[in-house]
Amino acid sequence: MKYLESANASSFDNFNIDNLYLAFEELENSDEEHGAFWVVDEEENVLEIHKDLKLIAIFPENSKNQITKQLKNIDEAKKIFVEFMNGDIEKLMSEILHKSKKMPPTGV
């Protein structure tokens, strides 16, 4: 089961594309400096996006590291989250690991 939750307490089990775009809309319109939402899949892969477009990714294969990447625009973020939703995890890991910064986990 895939799960989506936002910092404003919205959550969706087995989220769909409409839920995902709603989360992005809420993020863009958020007055909170630290607005964010995250998604988790069955394998406990995690993607978290912040209002400033900082992406945090945690994949079980890289559980000792938290991967962060500053995205260029909201369209890039949407593309990554749609790939996640569609289950393209291998492709996604490759894209995120390319030109990203590894950090110790913080318990997302």
PEBEL-V695066 format. One line per field, one symbol per residue. ss: DSSP state (H for helix, E for strand, - for the rest). phi: phi as a letter, one per 40 degrees, with the letter a starting at -180 (. if undefined). burial: # if it has 24 or more other ideal C-beta (glycine too) atoms within 12 Angstrom, else .. A space follows every 10 residues. Layout:
# PEBEL-V695066
ss=???
phi=???
burial=???
This chain:
# PEBEL-V695066
ss=--EEEE---- EEE---HHHH HHHHHHHHH- -----EEEEE -----EEEEE ---EEEEE-H HH---EEEEE ---HHHHHHH HHHHH---HH HHHHHHH--- EEE-----
phi=.cbbabccgc aacfcbcccc cccccccccc cccbcaaabb bdcgcbbbbb dcgcbbbbbd cbccbbbbac ccacccccdc ccccccgccc ccdcccccfb bcbccbgd
burial=.#####...# .#..#...## ..##.###.. ....###### #...###### #.#######. .....####. #.....#### #####...#. .##.##...# .......#
